[in-house]
Amino acid sequence: MPANLTPQYHEAEAKFRAAVTAEEKLAALEEMLAVIPKHKGTEKLQADIKRRISKLKQKEASSGRGRHGVFYHVEKEGAGQIIVTGYPNSGKSLIVRRLTNAEPEVADYPFTTRRPLPGMMEFEDILIQLVDSPPIVKEGTENWVVAMPRSADAVLLVADLASDSAVEDVESVYGVLRDSKVILTAPGEIPLGEYPIGTVFRNAVIAANKIDKPEAEGNLELLRELCEVNLPIVPISALSGEGLEMLKVEMFRMLDVVRVYTKLPGKPPDKEKPFVMKRGSTVDDLTAAVHRGFVGRVRFARAWGRNVPDGAMVGRDYELADGDIIELHV
């Protein structure tokens, strides 16, 4: 069976070939494993990537280059993986606890989170994986903490509006990631300029937490006016729940995916479990996701959606939009 590898996979593979350090190679391999199509035709390739990842981790641990020889990896689930990060005591863990089924430890002292903890967040008819991760500081942050965003789909950067140093803290976290060749960008932004080999770009928004605190309004204004990190800001309170629904919408936008529903001729569409596809995917990509045996056998498709008249006949190169209903004729 042909592998039918996607452009996203080839892009990750190119990063691996260009990687110089073991950390860059490991991040690229994990991205390759995350985006590779999961079917029988890629089983051997998946196994090979996993072997390479295992060997690199063992090499890093035995050489002592990774701090304490520890490296954590969270397998992706759902429509996408979002790493939740920030400065100590910003409220990351409470956000994850409020939005998912996970139960991270929540306390008033810093560095409560010491290892990644994933949870699944419901958003309309899909699930999105949030991963609570240890805080990021300029000195003392372990390598695996700053490496996690490399293989994730997006990043939620949490700011503490109860702190007078909120601006400096956000800029500090952004700078540590930038120095590790992870550039956070606003959804839809196209980075300009030249970057070192191995640099990755991840969509991100700032969750400005603790908006319910007395000093929050002033610190939020400073964050908007003075912060040099150009990312969308969503004011929230993980404690009261204020702004969390808007934050969920922004996190969905960060993933840059579309939900597509399928139907059989003469039957109603299946609205229970949409196919989640990267924005820019086509009918051909959907066909491969539905069943590899259908690839190349679709004669035409009909579409219902915001960009086409109901039931319009579309080609295999038709670009899917969020909410589209597609009827494949094989």
N, C-alpha and C positions, 0 to 999 in steps of 0.2 A: 504494500500500500504506500503511495507517495506521501511524503511528509507534509507538503503544502505549507511551508513555513511562511509566517506573516512578515510584513515590513518591520513591525516592532521587534520581532525576533532577530532579523538581520541587523537592525540598528544596535541591539544589545550585543550581538556577536562582534560587530565592528568595534564596539567599545572594549570588548575583551582582547581583541587582537592589538588594539592600540595601548592597552594598559601596561604600565611599567612596574608598579609596586604590587605586592601580593594583595594588599587591601583593595586596590582598584580591580584586580583580576577577580577577586572574590565577589565584589559588588556586581561586576558585569555578569558573572556566572549565575548569581542569584536572580538577576533580572532576566537572563535567558530562560532560566527554569520557570520563572513566574509567567512569562508571556508565551512560552512555547505552546502550540495547540496540543491538547491532551487527547490523543487517540492512538490506536494500535500502530500506525505508521511512524510515530515518534517515540515509541517505548524505549528502543535501544538508545536513542539520542538523549532522552531524559535520564536514563540510567548512567550514561557517560558523564553528563553534566553533574549529576549527584556525586559520582566518584571523584570528579575533579574538585568539587566543593569540599568533600570530606578530606581529601589529601591536603588541600590548601589550609584548612582549619587545623589539621594535625601538625603541619609544618610550622604554622604560626605559633601554636601552643608550645611545641618542643623548642622553638628558637627563642622563646621568651619575648618576642617583639610585641605581641599583644599583651596589654596590661593584665597580669594574673593569668594569662593564657585562656581567657574566657571569651567566648563569642556566642551570642544568642541569635537565633533565626526564628521568625514567626511565619509559618506557612500561610499564604494568602487564602482568604475565604470571601465569599459574597461578591458584590459588584466591584469592590476595590478595597485597598488597604490604605488607611490614613494613620500616620504616626502623630501622636499627640505629644508635643514637647514644649519646653519653656524653661524659665529660670526657676530656682527653688521656691516653693511655697506659692506658686502662681495659681494653683487650683486645678492642675491637670487631672489628677486622679478623681476628684469629685465630678468633673465633667464626664469622664468615662463612666463613672458609677451611675450618674443620672441618665445617660443616654443609651446605655447598653445593659446586657445581662451580667457583665463582669462586676466583681466586688473588690476593687483595689483598696488597700489600706489608705485611709484618709486621716491625716494628723496635722497639727499646727507646727511641727518641727520639720526642718528641711531634709531632703533626701530620704523621704519615706519610701518612695519607689526605687527598688534596687535591681529589678529585672523586668523585662517587658511583660505586660499582661493584656491579652487581646479580649475584645468583647464585640458582639454584633449589635449594630444600631439599626432599628427599623426606620426606613424612609419610604413612605407610601407603599409600593408593592415590591420593594427589594430590601436586601440587607447589606449594610456597609460595615466593614471591619475597622474598628478603632483600636489602636494599640497604645496603651499607656506606657511611657518610657521614662527612665530616670531623667532628672533635670540636667541641663547643659550649662556648664560654667567654663570660664577660660582656662582654668588650671584644674586638673584632676578628673576630667571627664574621660571615661574609658573609651577605647577605640570603637567598640561595637555599638556604643550609644550614638555616636555621630555617623556611623556607617549605616544604621537602620533606614534613614530616609532615602539612601541611595537605591534600595530595592523596593521601597514603598511606591504607591501611586501618587500620594500627595501628603502634605504636612499641615497640621493645625498648630500654629504657634500661639501659646497662651501668654497673655500679659496680665500683670497684677495691678489693677487700678487702685488698690489700697496702698500701693507703694509709691513713694515720691520719686523713686528711681526707675519707674516703669519704662521710660524711653530708653535709658541706658541699658536696662536689662534685655529689652527686645533687640537692641542693636548688638549687644554682646552675643546673644544666642545666634543671631543671623551671621555674625562675623566668624564664630567658631565653625559653623557649617560651611560658610564660604571658604574658609581656610582648608577645609576637608574636601573641597571641590564639589560641594552641594550648594547650588544657587536656588534660592526660593524666589518664585516669580508669581505675579498676579495671574489668575486664570485668564487665558486668552492673550497674554503678553508674549511678544516675540523678543527674546533676548538679542541685543545688538553687541557688536564688538567681538574681540578674540578672547578665548578662554583656554586654560591649560588642558592638555590631553587628559582624558578621564573625567572631565567635568560633566555633571549631570544637572538637569533643571527639573525642579519639582514645583507644581502649582501649590500655592499656600495662601491662607488667610490668617489674620490675627483675631483670636477670640479675646476681646478685652474683658476680662473677668472681674467680678466683684463690683458691678455697676451700682449695687445697692448700698455701698459704703458711702459715708458722708463726703469723703475727699475724692470720690471717683470722678465726678463731673469735671473738676479742674484737671485731673491727671489725664482724662480722656481727651480733653482739648489740647493738652500738651502733646499727647501721643499723635494726634492728627496733624498738629502744626509743626512739630519739631523733629519727629522721628524720621530718620533717613531711610528706613526700610519701607519701600513703596509697595505695600500690600493692603488689600481691603481690610477694614476693621469692623468687626461685629461686636457691639457691646452686649454683654450677657451677665447673668448671675447664676452660677451653677447651684448656689444655695437656694434661691427663690424660684429659679426656673425661667426668669425673665430673659427673653431673646434666644432661648434654646431652639425654638422651632425655626427661626430665621437662620440660625447657625447650621441646622441640618440642611436647609436649602442650599446654603453656600458651600457646604461640604460636598453635596451632590454635584454642584457646578464644578468644583475643583477636580473631580474625577474625569471630567470631559468625556462622558459616556452617553449613550442613548439607549432607551428601552424600546424593544421591538417585539410585537406580538404576531403570532402566526395563526393562520386559519386554513382549514380544508375547504375546497370548493363546495358551496352549498351549506356550509356549517358556520356557526358563530365563532368568533375568534376566541382563542384561549387567553383570557385576561388574568389568569392566576399567576403564571410564572413567565415573565418576559425574558427574552434573550437580551443580555446586557452586552453591548458592542461599543468599541471605541468610536468616538466621533470621526466621521469620514469613512466608516465602513460601508460596503456596498451589498447589494443583493447576493453577489457571489460569496462575500464573507459570511453572510447569514446562512447561505446554503451549506457552507462547510461546517458551521456551528450546529445546524439542525441535524445533518447526517453526512458524513464524509462520502458515503456512497452516492449522494446526489450531485457531487461536484462535477460540473461539465454536462450534466444531464437535464438541467432546467431549461425548458423551451422558452418560457416567459414567466412573468409574475404580475400580479395585480396588487395595487397599493391603495390604502386608505390613510390619509394623514393631512397635516396642515399645508403641505407643499404640493399636493396633487388632488385632482378631482377624485371623488369616491370611485373606487374600482378601476382606476386608470391602469392601462397596461404599461409596465416599465421594463427597462432592460436590465441586464445583469450588472451594469455599471451604475445603476441608480443609487445615489447616496442616501442612506437611511437617516431619518430624523426621529427625535424622541417622540414616542407615542405612535409611530407608524404601525399599521397592520399590514402584513404581507401574506399574500396567497401564492404559494409556489406551484407551478405547473411543470411536473417532471415528465 
